[in-house]
């Protein structure tokens, strides 16, 4: 293990570390990660400067406000039809001052990812974040990666471009592993332990999950997230994706990556070392800390996130994962081991099935049943050095269409009272 190449995310390598204030490009600035990152930057103007912003285009008022607050040189929207409204919103914010450059279209975020800066924070949701991830890496930027789909669907492509230590993870679990790994060498690591809250259905059997409703699945006990991520937490698909991500980031075999349920979500993940010691990274549930690590490493940002009050009594619990009720982690290990386009198929099929569940066309257990069938039907994935972005996109397109077909047939096969 110690003789293998350094991993993509290596806390011992301060990739392209710089003195003074860092220039940051924020992709997905109007989303949850983006807005929290901007708040952190505004609280630390001596440490960070945002030079450019990108967003989908649905919240142009917020994007214009962010641009004015940060005095960025460029803003980008994926939706070209959002440009007139964005220009009007910028005009209202800037008044008679010159407006920043405006980029628009599906490649706008990718263009910004190559612009001059120290760090690109990729907070875009979904596999559309892959192209900006690849562009930032190829341009030599430090990549603060919150867009886990980049690594899941394009793992071999990312690994082919990224230099050791070029990626700093922003997911709370992977930021926790990143920090804990700093305490030892790779040769000392026995296993990685990824924690899961267990979602809203912790402790239920598979039979008890058969009739849960979307409203119940969206009621996460700890985190406030978007609907797809919240359902992924309920099915534990998010933990499966994080296992794949941990394998790719840290070059640790799947059999040495464990998932445990920790309902309080205080311990974000752990590293067990060869001498039997385990280091856990813990904070109250808040994404400001992982974001600060992502854009500030190897320097810590003072008071980036809330800390525990150790004078107050609390109980922290840990439980084994129920693989029968939640088969998603085992399936993720399987597709991760297959590699190539298999993880892209898994991710795309799951997103379609989540949509079908939220629309009432698929029962809760039908999400993973359908994803499992799509993965099995996909068969041997495209892999190796011949893998291209086009291969990934083609596999995703096929998986989405097939999952929709299966979900529709599943719904038609149910009794009328079950569909009501």
C-alpha positions as CSV (number, residue, x, y, z in Angstrom):
1,X,0.0,0.0,0.0
2,X,2.7,2.5,0.9
3,X,4.4,2.0,-2.5
4,X,1.2,2.8,-4.5
5,X,0.7,6.3,-5.9
6,X,-0.6,9.0,-3.6
7,X,-4.4,9.3,-3.5
8,X,-6.4,12.0,-5.2
9,X,-7.2,13.5,-1.8
10,X,-4.1,13.4,0.4
11,X,-4.0,15.6,3.5
12,X,-0.2,15.3,3.6
13,X,0.0,17.2,0.2
14,X,-0.9,20.9,0.2
15,X,-1.5,21.0,-3.5
16,X,-0.4,24.4,-4.9
17,X,-0.5,26.0,-1.5
18,X,-0.5,29.8,-1.6
19,X,0.3,32.6,0.8
20,X,-2.2,35.4,1.5
21,X,-5.7,35.6,0.1
22,X,-6.9,32.8,-2.2
23,X,-9.0,33.4,-5.3
24,X,-12.0,31.1,-5.5
25,X,-14.4,30.3,-8.3
26,X,-17.7,29.0,-6.9
27,X,-19.8,26.7,-9.2
28,X,-23.4,26.3,-8.0
29,X,-23.3,29.5,-6.0
30,X,-27.1,29.7,-5.4
31,X,-27.4,26.2,-4.0
32,X,-26.9,25.0,-0.4
33,X,-23.1,24.5,-0.6
34,X,-22.6,27.7,-2.7
35,X,-24.5,30.0,-0.3
36,X,-22.7,28.6,2.7
37,X,-19.4,29.0,1.0
38,X,-20.1,32.6,0.2
39,X,-21.1,33.3,3.8
40,X,-17.8,31.8,4.9
41,X,-15.9,34.0,2.4
42,X,-17.7,37.2,3.4
43,X,-16.8,36.4,7.0
44,X,-13.1,36.0,6.0
45,X,-12.3,38.6,3.4
46,X,-8.6,38.6,4.4
47,X,-8.4,34.9,3.5
48,X,-10.6,34.4,0.4
49,X,-11.8,36.3,-2.6
50,X,-14.4,35.0,-5.0
51,X,-13.6,35.9,-8.6
52,X,-16.5,34.2,-10.5
53,X,-19.8,32.5,-9.8
54,X,-22.0,30.1,-11.7
55,X,-25.5,28.9,-11.2
56,X,-28.3,27.0,-13.1
57,X,-30.2,30.2,-13.7
58,X,-33.4,29.7,-11.6
59,X,-32.5,32.3,-8.9
60,X,-31.0,35.2,-10.8
61,X,-31.9,37.7,-8.1
62,X,-29.7,35.9,-5.5
63,X,-27.0,35.4,-8.1
64,X,-26.9,39.1,-8.8
65,X,-26.8,39.9,-5.1
66,X,-23.9,37.5,-4.6
67,X,-22.0,39.1,-7.6
68,X,-22.4,42.6,-6.1
69,X,-21.4,41.5,-2.6
70,X,-18.3,39.8,-3.8
71,X,-17.5,42.1,-6.7
72,X,-16.8,39.2,-9.0
73,X,-15.4,39.6,-12.5
74,X,-17.7,37.1,-14.2
75,X,-21.1,35.3,-13.6
76,X,-22.4,32.3,-15.5
77,X,-25.8,30.6,-15.9
78,X,-26.5,27.3,-17.6
79,X,-29.8,28.5,-18.9
80,X,-29.4,30.9,-21.8
81,X,-33.0,32.1,-21.4
82,X,-32.1,33.4,-17.9
83,X,-29.7,36.0,-19.3
84,X,-32.2,38.9,-19.8
85,X,-33.5,38.5,-16.2
86,X,-29.9,38.2,-14.9
87,X,-28.8,41.3,-16.7
88,X,-31.8,43.2,-15.3
89,X,-31.1,41.9,-11.8
90,X,-27.4,42.8,-12.1
91,X,-28.3,46.3,-13.3
92,X,-30.5,46.8,-10.2
93,X,-27.7,45.7,-7.9
94,X,-24.8,47.6,-9.6
95,X,-26.6,50.7,-10.6
96,X,-24.3,52.8,-12.8
97,X,-21.2,50.7,-12.1
98,X,-19.9,48.3,-14.8
99,X,-21.5,44.9,-14.8
100,X,-19.4,41.7,-14.5
101,X,-18.9,39.5,-17.6
102,X,-21.9,37.2,-18.3
103,X,-21.5,33.7,-19.6
104,X,-24.4,31.5,-20.5
105,X,-25.1,28.0,-21.8
106,X,-24.3,24.4,-20.8
107,X,-20.5,25.0,-21.1
108,X,-20.5,28.2,-19.1
109,X,-19.5,26.6,-15.7
110,X,-16.8,24.6,-17.5
111,X,-15.4,27.8,-18.9
112,X,-15.3,29.4,-15.5
113,X,-13.6,26.3,-14.0
114,X,-10.5,27.1,-16.2
115,X,-10.4,30.8,-15.3
116,X,-7.5,32.1,-13.2
117,X,-7.9,31.3,-9.6
118,X,-6.4,29.1,-6.8
119,X,-9.4,26.9,-6.0
120,X,-12.6,25.8,-7.9
121,X,-15.4,24.9,-5.5
122,X,-17.7,22.6,-7.4
123,X,-21.0,22.7,-5.7
124,X,-23.1,21.8,-8.7
125,X,-25.7,19.1,-8.2
126,X,-25.7,16.1,-10.5
127,X,-23.5,14.5,-13.1
128,X,-23.5,17.8,-15.1
129,X,-20.7,18.7,-12.7
130,X,-18.4,16.2,-14.4
131,X,-17.2,18.5,-17.2
132,X,-16.3,21.4,-14.9
133,X,-14.5,19.0,-12.6
134,X,-12.4,17.7,-15.4
135,X,-11.8,21.2,-16.7
136,X,-10.6,22.5,-13.3
137,X,-8.2,19.5,-12.9
138,X,-6.8,19.9,-16.4
139,X,-6.2,23.6,-15.8
140,X,-4.2,22.8,-12.7
141,X,-6.6,24.2,-10.1
142,X,-7.1,22.9,-6.6
143,X,-10.6,21.3,-6.7
144,X,-12.8,21.6,-3.6
145,X,-15.2,18.8,-4.6
146,X,-18.8,18.9,-3.3
147,X,-20.2,17.4,-6.5
148,X,-19.8,13.8,-5.6
149,X,-21.4,12.7,-8.9
150,X,-18.3,13.9,-10.7
151,X,-16.3,11.2,-9.1
152,X,-19.0,8.5,-9.0
153,X,-19.8,8.6,-12.8
154,X,-16.4,9.7,-14.1
155,X,-14.0,8.0,-11.6
156,X,-11.5,6.8,-14.2
157,X,-11.6,10.1,-16.1
158,X,-11.0,12.1,-12.9
159,X,-8.2,9.8,-11.8
160,X,-6.5,10.1,-15.1
161,X,-6.3,13.9,-14.8
162,X,-5.9,14.6,-11.1
163,X,-2.5,14.9,-9.6
164,X,-2.0,13.6,-6.0
165,X,-3.5,15.9,-3.5
166,X,-5.3,18.1,-6.1
167,X,-8.7,17.3,-4.8
168,X,-10.0,18.4,-1.4
169,X,-13.3,16.7,-0.5
170,X,-16.2,18.9,0.8
171,X,-18.8,16.1,1.6
172,X,-18.9,16.0,5.4
173,X,-18.0,12.3,5.5
174,X,-15.0,12.6,3.2
175,X,-13.8,15.8,4.8
176,X,-13.8,13.9,8.0
177,X,-11.8,11.0,6.6
178,X,-9.4,13.6,5.0
179,X,-8.7,15.2,8.4
180,X,-8.4,11.9,10.3
181,X,-6.0,10.5,7.7
182,X,-3.7,13.4,8.4
183,X,-2.7,11.7,11.7
184,X,-0.9,8.7,10.1
185,X,0.6,7.3,6.9
186,X,-1.3,5.3,4.3
187,X,0.6,2.2,5.4
188,X,-0.9,2.6,8.9
189,X,-4.6,2.7,7.7
190,X,-6.5,-0.5,8.5
191,X,-10.0,0.7,7.4
192,X,-12.2,3.7,6.8
193,X,-15.5,3.9,8.7
194,X,-18.2,6.0,7.0
195,X,-21.0,7.0,9.3
196,X,-24.7,7.2,8.3
197,X,-27.5,8.9,10.2
198,X,-29.8,6.0,9.2
199,X,-32.3,8.4,7.8
200,X,-36.0,8.6,8.8
201,X,-36.5,4.8,8.7
202,X,-33.6,3.5,10.9
203,X,-34.6,0.3,12.6
204,X,-37.4,-0.6,10.2
205,X,-37.5,-4.0,8.4
206,X,-37.8,-4.3,4.6
207,X,-41.4,-5.3,5.0
208,X,-42.2,-2.3,7.1
209,X,-40.7,0.0,4.4
210,X,-43.0,-1.3,1.7
211,X,-45.7,1.3,2.2
212,X,-43.8,4.4,3.4
213,X,-44.8,7.7,1.8
214,X,-42.7,10.4,0.1
215,X,-43.6,12.8,2.9
216,X,-42.3,10.4,5.5
217,X,-39.1,9.7,3.4
218,X,-38.5,13.5,3.1
219,X,-38.6,14.0,6.9
220,X,-34.9,13.6,7.6
221,X,-34.1,13.6,11.3
222,X,-30.8,15.6,11.2
223,X,-30.0,17.4,7.9
224,X,-32.0,19.8,5.7
225,X,-31.3,18.9,2.1
226,X,-32.8,18.8,-1.3
227,X,-35.4,16.1,-2.2
228,X,-33.2,13.7,-4.2
229,X,-30.4,13.8,-1.5
230,X,-33.0,13.4,1.2
231,X,-34.5,10.3,-0.4
232,X,-31.0,9.0,-1.0
233,X,-30.5,9.3,2.7
234,X,-33.7,7.4,3.4
235,X,-32.7,4.5,1.1
236,X,-29.0,4.9,2.1
237,X,-28.0,5.2,-1.5
238,X,-26.0,8.2,-0.4
239,X,-23.9,6.0,1.8
240,X,-23.3,3.6,-1.2
241,X,-22.2,6.6,-3.3
242,X,-19.9,7.7,-0.5
243,X,-18.3,4.3,-0.3
244,X,-17.5,4.5,-4.0
245,X,-16.2,8.0,-3.5
246,X,-14.0,7.0,-0.5
247,X,-12.5,4.2,-2.6
248,X,-11.6,6.5,-5.4
249,X,-10.4,9.4,-3.2
250,X,-8.2,7.5,-0.8
251,X,-7.3,4.4,-2.8
252,X,-8.6,2.0,-0.1
253,X,-10.1,-1.3,-1.2
254,X,-13.8,-1.7,-0.8
255,X,-13.5,-4.5,1.7
256,X,-11.7,-2.1,4.0
257,X,-14.5,0.6,3.9
258,X,-17.2,0.0,6.5
259,X,-20.6,1.8,7.0
260,X,-22.0,2.2,10.5
261,X,-25.2,4.0,11.6
262,X,-24.8,7.0,13.9
263,X,-28.2,8.7,14.4
264,X,-26.8,11.9,16.0
265,X,-24.6,12.7,13.0
266,X,-21.9,14.2,15.3
267,X,-19.1,11.8,14.2
268,X,-18.8,12.4,10.4
269,X,-16.5,9.4,9.8
270,X,-13.5,7.6,11.3
271,X,-10.2,6.0,10.4
272,X,-9.0,2.9,12.1
273,X,-5.2,2.5,12.2
274,X,-3.1,-0.7,12.3
275,X,-2.3,-0.2,16.0
276,X,-6.0,-0.5,16.9
277,X,-6.6,3.2,17.5
278,X,-9.5,4.9,15.8
279,X,-9.6,8.7,15.0
280,X,-13.1,10.2,14.7
281,X,-13.8,13.7,13.3
282,X,-16.7,15.3,15.1
283,X,-18.7,18.5,14.9
284,X,-22.3,19.5,15.3
285,X,-24.2,18.9,11.9
286,X,-23.1,21.9,9.9
287,X,-21.5,22.1,6.4
288,X,-19.4,25.2,7.1
289,X,-16.6,23.2,8.6
290,X,-16.1,20.9,5.6
291,X,-16.4,23.8,3.2
292,X,-13.7,25.7,5.1
293,X,-11.4,22.6,4.9
294,X,-12.2,22.4,1.1
295,X,-11.2,26.0,0.3
296,X,-8.6,26.6,3.0
297,X,-6.5,23.5,3.5
298,X,-3.9,23.1,4.9
299,X,-4.7,26.2,6.9
300,X,-7.8,26.0,9.2
301,X,-10.3,28.9,9.3
302,X,-10.9,30.1,12.8
303,X,-14.6,29.8,14.0
304,X,-15.6,28.4,10.6
305,X,-18.3,26.2,12.2
306,X,-19.9,25.7,15.6
307,X,-18.1,23.6,18.2
308,X,-19.5,21.3,20.9
309,X,-20.2,22.4,24.4
310,X,-18.4,19.6,26.2
311,X,-19.9,20.7,29.6
312,X,-23.3,19.5,28.4
313,X,-24.1,15.7,28.7
314,X,-24.9,13.9,25.5
315,X,-25.2,10.3,24.2
316,X,-23.6,9.1,20.9
317,X,-24.9,5.8,19.5
318,X,-23.5,3.5,16.8
319,X,-25.3,0.6,15.2
320,X,-24.5,-2.0,12.4
321,X,-26.0,-1.4,9.0
322,X,-29.1,-3.5,8.1
323,X,-28.1,-4.7,4.7
324,X,-31.4,-6.6,4.1
325,X,-33.6,-3.6,4.7
326,X,-31.1,-1.2,2.9
327,X,-29.4,-3.2,0.1
328,X,-28.1,0.0,-1.6
329,X,-24.6,0.0,0.0
330,X,-24.0,-3.6,-1.1
331,X,-25.1,-2.8,-4.6
332,X,-22.9,0.3,-4.6
333,X,-19.9,-1.8,-3.6
334,X,-20.7,-4.2,-6.5
335,X,-20.9,-1.4,-9.2
336,X,-17.8,0.3,-7.7
337,X,-15.9,-2.9,-8.1
338,X,-17.1,-3.3,-11.7
339,X,-16.0,0.3,-12.4
340,X,-16.1,1.9,-15.8
341,X,-19.7,3.1,-16.6
342,X,-21.4,0.9,-14.0
343,X,-21.5,3.6,-11.3
344,X,-22.9,6.0,-13.8
345,X,-25.7,3.6,-14.5
346,X,-26.4,3.1,-10.8
347,X,-26.5,6.8,-10.1
348,X,-28.7,7.7,-13.1
349,X,-31.1,4.8,-12.6
350,X,-31.5,5.8,-8.9
351,X,-32.3,9.4,-9.8
352,X,-35.0,8.4,-12.1
353,X,-36.5,6.0,-9.6
354,X,-36.4,8.7,-6.9
355,X,-38.4,10.9,-9.2
356,X,-40.9,8.1,-9.8
357,X,-41.2,7.5,-6.0
358,X,-41.8,11.2,-5.3
359,X,-44.5,11.2,-8.1
360,X,-46.2,8.2,-6.6
361,X,-45.4,5.9,-9.5
362,X,-43.0,3.6,-7.6
363,X,-43.1,2.3,-4.0
364,X,-40.1,2.9,-1.7
365,X,-38.7,-0.6,-1.9
366,X,-39.2,-0.4,-5.7
367,X,-36.4,2.2,-5.9
368,X,-33.7,-0.3,-5.2
369,X,-35.4,-3.2,-6.8
370,X,-35.6,-1.3,-10.1
371,X,-32.0,0.1,-9.8
372,X,-30.7,-3.5,-9.2
373,X,-32.5,-4.7,-12.3
374,X,-31.1,-1.8,-14.4
375,X,-27.6,-2.5,-13.2
376,X,-27.9,-6.2,-13.9
377,X,-29.3,-5.6,-17.4
378,X,-26.5,-3.2,-18.2
379,X,-24.0,-6.0,-17.8
380,X,-20.4,-5.5,-18.5
381,X,-19.5,-1.8,-18.3
382,X,-17.3,0.2,-20.6
383,X,-14.0,0.5,-18.7
384,X,-10.3,1.1,-18.9
385,X,-8.3,3.7,-20.8
386,X,-10.8,3.7,-23.6
387,X,-13.5,5.2,-21.4
388,X,-14.7,8.7,-22.5
389,X,-17.1,11.3,-21.3
390,X,-19.3,10.3,-24.2
391,X,-19.4,6.7,-22.9
392,X,-20.5,8.0,-19.5
393,X,-23.2,10.2,-20.9
394,X,-24.5,7.3,-23.2
395,X,-24.6,4.9,-20.2
396,X,-26.5,7.5,-18.2
397,X,-29.0,8.2,-21.0
398,X,-29.7,4.4,-21.4
399,X,-30.0,3.9,-17.6
400,X,-32.5,6.8,-17.2
401,X,-34.7,5.5,-20.1
402,X,-34.6,1.9,-18.9
403,X,-35.4,2.9,-15.3
404,X,-38.3,5.0,-16.5
405,X,-39.6,2.0,-18.5
406,X,-39.2,-0.4,-15.6
407,X,-40.8,2.0,-13.1
408,X,-43.8,2.5,-15.5
409,X,-44.3,-1.3,-15.8
410,X,-43.9,-1.7,-12.1
411,X,-46.7,0.8,-11.5
412,X,-49.0,-0.8,-14.1
413,X,-48.5,-4.2,-12.4
414,X,-49.7,-3.0,-9.0
415,X,-53.3,-3.5,-7.9
416,X,-55.5,-0.4,-8.5
417,X,-55.7,0.3,-4.7
418,X,-51.9,0.3,-4.4
419,X,-51.6,2.9,-7.2
420,X,-54.3,5.1,-5.6
